[in-house]
Amino acid sequence: MLKHASPTCGSVFDIAAKAKRISELEVLASDANFWNDSSRAQALMREMGTLKASVDAYDQLLRRASDAAVMIELANESGDEAAVREAEHEVLAVEAALARAERELMFSGKHDRADAILSIQPGAGGVDAQDWAEMLYRMYLRWAERHGFKVSELDYTTAEVAGIKNVTLQISGEYAFGYLRSERGVHRLVRLSPFNAGNTRETSFARVDVYPDIQDSEIRIEINPNDLEIDTYRSQGAGGQNVQKNESAVRIRHIPTGIVVTCQDQRSQTQNRERAMHILKVRLQELEERRREAELRQLRGEHVEAEFGNQIRSYVLHPYRLVKDMRTGYETSQTDEVLDGDLDAFMEAYLKLGIQR
């Protein structure tokens, strides 16, 4: 007997949140002073248009699913083989359309379709933390490989004993940022340390930052040259090998914010400087957008958490084996698989909760 096709609960919750946000935006747009800040008003109107398109598409799917349910009932009652085949075909089509809609609903962020810029820096834990940062680096390389994404190493600095001091990657592919924005935050590792004589249990931390690699035309940040400190140095590749004998790598520090950007993947100093400036603008743009979003949430009376420094995921290798996401509660004992790039379940759990940047 044929069964009805229906949307999952996650979709319903996402649509409810979108409908609520549309109502909020309509209230904001009705204010007499709404268009005083034209750039902000246009951004909010674009957001409302995108949300309405999602809600309308979902409503259409609901109607189609309802029609399929009627076809199923008629086919089951009549026992007509042609009607059964037609109903089966329609159910499969509705299920495929729902799967596509589910995916699009998860990727509702402004820049979710963009490529991603991902950086990793060790935190507390000394050599263990530097080694942990390199383990995360490998984990994201393997994840990108699983998805067929292209990875460019923008910067890579090895540590003295083991591991890395920092690494910055550009990961290119459809919805790269949409997936990877779930990884922003502090990652904690508990294991028996291979770097002390007693092989004692140690806790290490590393921070992952992720930014959308948006186009220059979308960036509205103006940078005062006097706010920059620019240094050059010799490039390194993975493993610490010098790939350029001259000082082609560039490090830019934005004095007002303290943001530091380095780039060494291009062959010339000029190219690396241009790329580093682009990444700096991306980070400053992201910082400004997050500030504005926080202000809007405060105006709506929502609680705003201080996200910087928050631990998002814990990887325990001793005395038991467990990887647990602190935001979603999703966990698995398959630690080796996770560290080999099997991250999709964690990412999807985050996205299905509708957690925004």
HELIX and SHEET records of a PDB file:
HELIX    1   1 CYS A    9  ALA A   29  1                                  21    
HELIX    2   2 PHE A   34  ASN A   36  5                                   3    
HELIX    3   3 SER A   38  SER A   78  1                                  41    
HELIX    4   4 GLU A   81  MET A  106  1                                  26    
HELIX    5   5 GLY A  126  HIS A  147  1                                  22    
HELIX    6   6 ALA A  176  LEU A  180  1                                   5    
HELIX    7   7 ARG A  181  GLU A  183  5                                   3    
HELIX    8   8 ASP A  216  GLU A  218  5                                   3    
HELIX    9   9 PRO A  225  ASP A  227  5                                   3    
HELIX   10  10 GLN A  269  LEU A  299  1                                  31    
HELIX   11  11 THR A  335  LEU A  339  1                                   5    
HELIX   12  12 ASP A  344  LYS A  352  1                                   9    
SHEET    1   A 8 LYS A 150  THR A 158  0                                        
SHEET    2   A 8 ILE A 164  SER A 172 -1                                        
SHEET    3   A 8 ALA A 116  PRO A 122 -1                                        
SHEET    4   A 8 ARG A 201  PRO A 212 -1                                        
SHEET    5   A 8 GLY A 185  LEU A 192 -1                                        
SHEET    6   A 8 GLN A 311  VAL A 316  1                                        
SHEET    7   A 8 LEU A 322  ASP A 325 -1                                        
SHEET    8   A 8 GLU A 331  THR A 332 -1                                        
SHEET    1   B 3 LEU A 228  TYR A 233  0                                        
SHEET    2   B 3 ALA A 249  HIS A 254 -1                                        
SHEET    3   B 3 ILE A 259  CYS A 263 -1                                        
END                                                                             
